Amino acid sequence: MTRLNLVLLLAVMASALYLVRIQYESRSLFVEVDRAVALTHKLEIENERLQVEKRAQATPLRIEKLAKDQLKMRTSTPAITQYVTVGAAP
């Protein structure tokens, strides 16, 4: 009878230690999932902000201003237009 009690005590202790280990792993995984969800939310907000900024940067008025200021481009006029004719020999 004493042997049976000792075996049962060892089984209960082993299952208790296993239960504690599993609970610890479960909690650590839950914390990891929570961090991943928070990071996902942060990245979604950053993506939305970047999309809004991208749309703001691509407005026609801004592109025209950059073309004039940085690239020194100007609108074409008949005075600066050169026409090429096909078949004319020099």
Secondary structure, DSSP 4 states (H G I P E B T S, - for coil): -HHHHHHHHHHHHHHHHHHHHHHHHHHHHHHHHHHHHHHHHHHHHHHHHHHHHHHHHT-HHHHHHHHHHTS------TTT-----SS---
